[in-house]
Amino acid sequence: MNAFEIIGGKKLKGEIHPQGAKNEALQIISAVLLTEEKVTVSNIPDIKDVNKLIELLGDLGVQVNRLSKDTYTFEAKNIDLEFFKSATFKAKGGSLRGSIMIVGPLLGRFGQAAIPKPGGDKIGRRRLDTHFLGFEKLGAKFVYDAKESFFNVDATNLQGAYILLDEASVTGTANIVMAAVLAKGITTIYNAACEPYLQQLCKMLNRMGAKISGIGSNLLTIEGVTKLGGTEHKMLPDMIEIGSFIGLAAMTESEITIKNVCYDELGVIPDVFRKLGINFERRGDDIYIPSQKHYIIDTFIDGSILTIADSPWPGFTPDLLSIVLVIATQAKGSILIHQKMFESRLFFVDKLIEMGAQIILCDPHRATVNGINKQYKLRGISMTSPDIRAGVSLLIAALSAEGTSTIYNIEQIERGYQDIDTRLRALGAQIKRIDDAGSPSH
């Protein structure tokens, strides 16, 4: 097990390329199960969650070929449906939240699937009800084996249906779409998620022969087809990484250019960072962030304290709220962070307070940050990463802090960020990987 040791307070400089989008990858790679023909996918991030899913597909019988670091071909001709009943599947599927994404395509193509209760981040309950209720509307029948913590699903006669989702879940919408494209008749999904990643999935499925309309809206109509073919697909850059790098530049007063960001797909993300007072400019499809000593948080028009809250797309993504919170600690002004979706995602603020940040944790969902306007630097400490996004937020705090910080449990960070230490060193960061013997127990 490894940890990161960071000597903070250094200005960084240079260009950085965002990796392919993790959240898109889990959907796109699962979708290859919908056809026996070859599917080529590029700009795949080389991270643990994605690599585990690719390995799981290989175990299922998918022929996987890696053409380069970020490009693979998949051929799902000979799927071993018995593999679901194996201890190997239970162990691998249970440790990977993304494993839920293979259920929709398997139900659509083969009429059956099984899934262990998924694992993943410790950021509060993450319900799977939306997935299962959608499958049930299409005619799937679930049997939960509480003793084995396993869901067995029978979907031998999927029929199109009207589905009103109880929440605009991205993974839930994607999973239901993948089941519905091969169901008989017409499926209508209302309150569908409409994130760019979901749009990417729908466009890819249409290239494979699916009939999906309403892409980009919260009302999807899917006319079932009998078969899908192969295709090629390039994934978007990861918008969470892009937001993280903007935050990193602001906190460390660095001049950084983020390359090839697909700016038009970033939605409100640039606007939110501007509200925090961060200067940057669009240069073609790059984002250039100049070195900036101070940044001032906006207020609302009536002068009241700014609130940043997460909401379904095209609202602000919850995955960047941890980054916004860290940035605000060194800004001038105050801000209320309202994390609606997950009840444990703000608990990492105790580490920021220990570093010298002025934060009031109001309740599990809300924190008020009083920015110290860089009157003094945060101080380096030892800490443990609780989840992917909080881990990177603590990493950004450590890079801006005075002195040395150690971050343990970096496996959580590496589930979502590819070669993060190597890429940061290329910008001039003093970060190295160390053995975490003697790490604090958490």
N, C-alpha and C positions, 0 to 999 in steps of 0.2 A: 504494500500500500504506500502511496506517495503523498507528499504535501508540497505546497508552493511556499518558497521563502522569497519575500519581496522587500527590496529596499526602496522606499517611496521617496516622493518629493522631486523626482526627475522630470524635466520637460521631455516630451516625446516629439518625434518629427518623422514624416514620411507618408507613404501610401500603404493602404491596407485593402485587401480584397475580401468582401464578405463571402462566407461559404454559402452553399445551397441551403434552401430553407428546410429545416428539420421537420416542421409540422406538415409541409407539403410532401416531403419524402415518405413519411409513414403512410400517407394515403396513396400516393402514386405507385409505390412499390407493392402495396397490397393489391392494387388494381390489376397487376399483371396476371393474377390468378383467374381473371375473367375470360381469358382466351388461351388457346393452345399455341397460337402463333407467337413469333418473336416480337418482343417489345424492348426497345433500346432507350435507356434513360441516362441523361447526362446532368452534370452539376449536382451530383449526389454528395452530401456532406459525409466526410469520413469520421463519423462519431459513433459512440457505443450503441446508442438506442437504434440507430439505422443499421449498423453492422449486425446487431443481434437479430433484427427483423429479416435481413437478407439471409443470414445463417439459418433462421427458422424456415424460410421458403425453400432453401436447399434441402433441409431435412424432410420437408413435405414432398419433395420430388421435383421441384422446379430446377431446370438446368440453368445455372448461373455462370456467366462468363464476365470477368472484369477486364475491360478493354484498356482502361487507364485508371488513374487515381480516383476520378470522379464519374466514370462512365461504365455502365454495365449493360449486358443483354440478359433477358430473362425469357425462358420458354417453359410454360407450365403445361406441357403435354401429358406427362405421366404423374399424376398426383396420387400419393399414398394416403387414402382416407383412413386407413387403420392407424396411421401415425398418431391421430388424435387421442387414441386410447393408451398411448405409451407414457411411461414415467418421464422420458426425456422431454416430451411435449409439455407435460405438466410443469416440469421444472423450468424450462425455457420460457414458456408462455406466461407463467405466473410471475416471472421477474421482469417482464416487459409490458408497460402499459400499452404500447403500440400494437401488441398482439391482438387486441380487440378488433383492429381494423381488417383482419383477414376474414372475419366472420361474414360480413356482407357479401363479398365476392364469392366465397365458398357456398353460401346459401343460394345465391343467384345461379351459379353454374352447376353445382352438384346436389343442391337440395338438402344438404346436411352440413353440420359443423359442430365442434365442441370447443369450449374455451375455459381455461382455468381462470379463477378470479384474478384479474390483472394486478400488478404491483405498480411501482413508479415513485413519484415524488411524495414526500411527507408534507403536503401543504393543505391538509384537510380532506374532507370527503370529496371524491370525484364520482358522481353518480354515473352509472351506465344505463339507467332506466330509459333515457331517450333512445338509445340504440335498440334496446329490447322491445320497447313499446312500438317502435316503428316496424321492426321485423314482424311483430305479432299482427299489426294491422295488415301486413302483406300476406299473412296466413301461416307464419312460422309458429311452431309449438315448442315451448321451453320446459325442460326438466332440470331443476337445480339439485345437485347432489351435495347436500350440506356437509356430509362426512368427508367427501373428497374435495370440497370447494370447487366444483366443476359444473359448468352449464352445458347440457346437451341440447342440440337444436335440430328439429325436424322441419324441413321446408320443401317437401316434395311437390307442393302445388302452390307456388307463389302467384298471387293475383294482384294486379294493380289496385290501388286504393287511394282514398283521400286521407291525408295524414296532416294533422295540425300538431306540430311539435310543441311540447311543454316548455322547451327552452331552445334558443337558437344555437344549439351545440354544433361546433365545426365537425368534430369527429363523428358525432351522431348523424348529422346530415350526410356526410361523405359515405358512411357505412350503409345508410338506407338507400342512397342513390345507387351504390354499387350493387345492392341486391335488386333494386327495382328495374335496372336497365335490361335484365333478362327475365323479369316477371311478365306474365300474360296481361295484356291490357294497359290502361293508362294509370299512372300514379301521379298524384298532385301532392307536393310537400309545401305546406304553408308555414311561415315563421322559420324558413330554412336559413341557415347561416349563408352569408354571401362573401366571406373573406376571399382575397385574391387566390389563396391556396385552393379553396373549394372551386373557384372559377377555373383554375388550372386543371383540376381533376375532371370537371365536366367537359371542358374543351378537349382534353385528351380522350375521354370516353366517346365523344362525338366523332373524333377522327378514327376511332376504332369501329364505328358503325352504330353507336347509340343514338337515340333521338331525345335529346334534352333541350328544352327551351326555358327561357326566363333566367339564363345564367347572369349573375351579377345582381339579381333581385332576391327578395325573400319568398318568392313564389316560383317553385320549380315544377315543370310539367315533364313527365318522362313517359314516352311511348315505348313499351317493352319490345325488344327484338329477340330473335332466336339465337343469334350468334354474334360474337365480336371478333375482330381481326387484330393484327399487329399494328404497331405504330412506333414513332420516335417522339421523345419528349425531353425538353430541357427545363429544369426547374428554376424558379425565381431565386434571387439572392435572399438570404434570411433577414427579414425586416427587424427582428429582435437584435441580431448582431449589429445591424446598421445603427439602431438606436443606442445600443451599448457603446459603440465607438464614438458617437456624438457626445455621449455622457463622459466617456474617458477623456476626450479632448478638452472638454470644459473644465473637468476637475483638475487636470494636470497642466492647464494653460498651454496646451500643445497645438502645433500646427499639423493637422492631419487631413489627408485627402482619402475619402472612402470611394473606391472605384466601382463602376458598373452596378449602381444600386437599383435600377428599374424605378426611377423616382416617381413615375406616374402611378405606381402600384402601392405607394407608401401611405396614401390616405391622409389622415389628420396628424400622423406622427411628426412631420416637420413643424407643423403649426404648434403642437404642444411644446416642443423644445424651444421654439421662439418665445413662447409665453414665459419660459424660465429665464429668458434674457440671453440665450445663447445665439451668437452670430454665426451664420454659415451661408454659403451661397451654392446654388446649383450651377455646375459647369458641365454642360452636355448631360451625360447621365451619371456624373460624379457629384459628390458633395464635398466641398472644400470648407474646412473649419479653420479660421485663423487663430493664432494664439491670443487668448483673451484673459486679462487679469481679473476683471469683475463682471458679474452678470446679475441683473436685477429682475426679480420675479414680478410679473404683471399683477395687477389687481383686477377685479371686475370693474365695469364702467362706473358703478356707484361707489367705488373705493373699498368694497368689502374684500376679504381674504379670498385668494384664488383657490378653487377646489379642482383637483384633477381626479377623475374617477374612470374606472373601466366600464365599457359597455360593448355589446355586440357590434361587429363591423357594420357600418363605417365609423363606429365610435372607436375609442382608444383601447388598444389591446391590453389585457391585464398583465401580460408577460413583460411589459416595460414599466410598470408602476414601481417596481423595486429600484430600477435605474433612476427614474425621476426622483424618487425619495432621496437617494444618495446624492444626486446632483444638487438638490435643494439645500442640503446641509451646509454647502459652501457659498450659496447664493446670498444676495441681499434681499431681505423680505421674508414673508411667511407664506406657508401653503398647507392646505389640508389634503392629504392623500386618502382616497376612499376606495379600498379594495373590496368590491362587492362579491366577487366570485368565490374566493377561497378564504377559509377562516383562519389559516395558520401562516399565510404568506408574509405577514408583517412582523412575525416574532423575531426576525433576525435583527431588528432595530436595537436590541439590547447591546449588541456588539458595536454598533455605530455610536451609541451613547457612551460606551466604555472608551471609544476612540476620541471622544470629546464633542460629538454632535449634540445639538439641542433638539431633542425630539420628545414629544409627549405621545405615548401610545394610548389613545382614547379608549379603544376596545379592540377586539380581534380584527376588525375591518377598517379602522381609521387611525391615522397618525397625523399629528400636527408637527410640522418642521419649522423651526425658527432658524433661518439662515444666518451664519456668522460672518458672511461677507469676506471670507478669507482673512479675518483679523488674526487668526492663528490656524495652524495646520492641524488636521486630525493627527493622532499619534498611533504608531504601529503597535499592534497587539497580536496575540495568538487567538485564532478563532476556527470554527468548524462550519463548513458549508452545509446548510440544511436542505437546499434544493438547487436546481440549475440556475434560476434567475437570481435568487438571493446570493448564491455563490459568486456570480459574476459581479453583482453589486458590491459585495465585500472586497472582491479583487480590485475593482475600480477605486474604492475607498483606500485600500492599502497602497495602491500606486501613487495616490495623491498625498499620503500621510508622511509624517516625519518619522524616520527611524525604520526599524525592521518589523515586518508582519509575517506571520506564518498562518497559512490556511490549510486546514486538514479536511479530509473527506473530499478531495478534489475529484474523485470519481463522479460525484454529482455534477460538477462543472463540465467534465469531459463527456458526459452524456449528451450535452447540447452544443459544445463549442470545440471545433476541430483545431488541433495543434495550437491552442490558444497561447501557450507560453512561448513557442517558437515565433509566432507572428508578432507578439508584443515585443520580444527581444529585437526583432528586425526594426522596430520603431525606436529602439533605445531604452526599453524598459529593463530594469534590473530585477529579473525574476528567474529563479531556478527551481528545479524539481529536487526534493530531498526525500530521504526515507523518513516516514512519520513514526518511527519507533519512539515511544514515550509520548504519543499524542494524547490530548485530553480525552477523556471518555465522555461521549455524548450519545 
